[in-house]
Amino acid sequence: MEERNDDSESDEAACSSPVKKVAKFERNNSEETEEVKSPKLLFKPSILSDVAKNLTSFLI
């Protein structure tokens, strides 16, 4: 029984390091998404105007 307890502790230690790495990646992704949000907002009006032109061309 004691050996199994040692194994479970080593598994927990092994699991803690990937979780920390994932947390770092999540922080990087959140920073990237914040930077990307502003250009996406700039492109939205142009996309809407293109869609409006396409709709008017279909109606005509």
Sequence and secondary structure as in RCSB ss.txt:
>XXXX:A:sequence
MEERNDDSESDEAACSSPVKKVAKFERNNSEETEEVKSPKLLFKPSILSDVAKNLTSFLI
>XXXX:A:secstr
 HHHHHHHHHHHHHHHHHHHHHHHHHHHHHHHHHHHHHHHHHHHHHHHHHHHHHHHHHH 
